[in-house]
Amino acid sequence: MYKPLFGAILLTSCIYTAFGQTVTDSTMARSPIKTLTLKQYSDFMKGPDLLDMALPATMNHYPMPDDVLRYKKELGLSASQVQKVKSISDYLQLKKKEIGQSVVRNEKKLDELFSTKKLNEGDITFYGNRYGLYEGEYRTSVLTACYNTYNVLTPQQTTRFWQLKNHN
């Protein structure tokens, strides 16, 4: 008789503790969009950090612009090269923020549609597929940035960059 009662009390205690801890858990803090944690929301507003997006380029020696800028002195980049790579980097950062903010708007719209019960399968398909569109747009931006950065460098600078990058 006491075992089931003890089990129920233990289960209730665990549930209460779990829910109580979510309030203090930083990953569960409230964000302006209820379907995103505060960290997810902040990350999207800054722009997604999707390093894997560059893998086809970086694995084949097309560098990320920010990485090249870190080694500008060691690579002997000219002022013109620095300006071009900086411009590529700035555009990529702009795209990151733009896409992250688009994801947040999309998530807000999905939440609104579900919470007001004013949706249909077409809406779900449309807004669900947009995530793939945003990811594709970002990947295109990252790969294009790598390609354009590669084209700014001389072959010797590219070789030297990868030697420096792999050494550190």
DAMOZI-V482923 format. One record per backbone hydrogen bond with DSSP energy under -0.5 kcal/mol. CO is the residue of the C=O (numbers start at 1). NH is the residue of the N-H. Records with the same first field share a line. If there is no record, write none. Layout:
BEGIN
CO = NH, NH
END
This chain:
BEGIN
1 = 5
2 = 6
3 = 7
4 = 8
5 = 9
6 = 10
7 = 11
8 = 12
9 = 13
10 = 14
11 = 15
12 = 16
13 = 17
14 = 18
15 = 19
16 = 20
17 = 21
18 = 22
19 = 23
20 = 24
21 = 24, 25
25 = 28
26 = 29
29 = 38
32 = 34
33 = 36
37 = 41
38 = 42
39 = 43
40 = 44
41 = 45
42 = 46
43 = 47
48 = 50
49 = 51
50 = 53
51 = 54
52 = 55
54 = 57, 58
55 = 59
57 = 60, 62
58 = 61
61 = 63
64 = 68
65 = 69
66 = 70
67 = 71
68 = 71
69 = 72
71 = 75
72 = 76, 77
73 = 76
78 = 82
79 = 83
80 = 84
81 = 85
82 = 86
83 = 87
84 = 88
85 = 89
86 = 90
87 = 91
88 = 92
89 = 93
90 = 94
91 = 95
92 = 96
93 = 97
94 = 98
95 = 99
96 = 48, 100
97 = 101
98 = 102
99 = 103
100 = 104
101 = 105
102 = 106
103 = 107
104 = 108
105 = 109
106 = 110
107 = 111
108 = 112
109 = 113
110 = 114
111 = 115
112 = 116
113 = 117, 118
114 = 117
117 = 119
120 = 124
121 = 125
122 = 126
123 = 127
124 = 128
125 = 129
126 = 130
127 = 131
128 = 131, 132
129 = 133
130 = 134
131 = 135
132 = 136
133 = 137
134 = 138
135 = 139
136 = 140
137 = 141
138 = 142
139 = 143
140 = 144
141 = 145
142 = 146
143 = 147
144 = 148
145 = 149
146 = 150
147 = 151
148 = 152
149 = 152, 153
154 = 158
155 = 159
156 = 160
157 = 161
158 = 162
159 = 163
160 = 164
161 = 165
162 = 166
163 = 167
164 = 168
END
